[in-house]
Every structure is written in structure tokens, then in C-alpha cells.
Amino acid sequence: GRPDDIIRLFSDPQSGVTVNGHLLWAPSKIGHEDKIRTYLDIITVIIDRPRMNYIINITQKALTLKGEAQITIPCQGSQTITKPGLEIAISHSTKITIRIAG
């Protein structure tokens, strides 16, 4: 992909879950200036089910949950967000686990 592209990382229409990634430009490596480099700067998880609609945006600095209201929390330390059918756990600033009820 190219900078600013949004790529589909995962999609399961049956479960109503989609995961997208936004690509950001990265500096070229020395000796490879002719190659475009990118990295994921935002990962978006979309949960679109009857009675359960959430959008979760994850960056290196924060996690934003959009549903009945919008919640933004820093990705530092350890925290858990629990909503109907959804649990998001941030562990030690390095791991995010999303559990979606069946």
C-alpha cells in the first residue's frame, strides 16, 4: 500500500467484525530511497451487529471507543473497558485484547 491508504486486515461478514489499518509514510532506508515505506499508525476495529455497533480506533498513544458515547483512554498502564457484549483490556501499555461476545 501507499501512504494514507486504508487496508483491510480482516473481515468476517458473518460475525460483523472488520479490522482496517491506516498506512502512514515512513522514511526510506539508506540505499533504498527509491522504495516507499509505510507503517500502520491507526488500527480500526468495526463491530457491526444487531444491538452491538462499535468502532474502536487504536493508535500508539490512545484507544477510542465509539458506541453509545465516545470514550478515549491513553494506552499507558493497564485498564479495562466493559460494554454490553464487549471487553477491551490494555495490559502494561503494550498489549490490547478485544473480546467480543458470540
Disulfide bonds with the S-S distance in Angstrom:
none
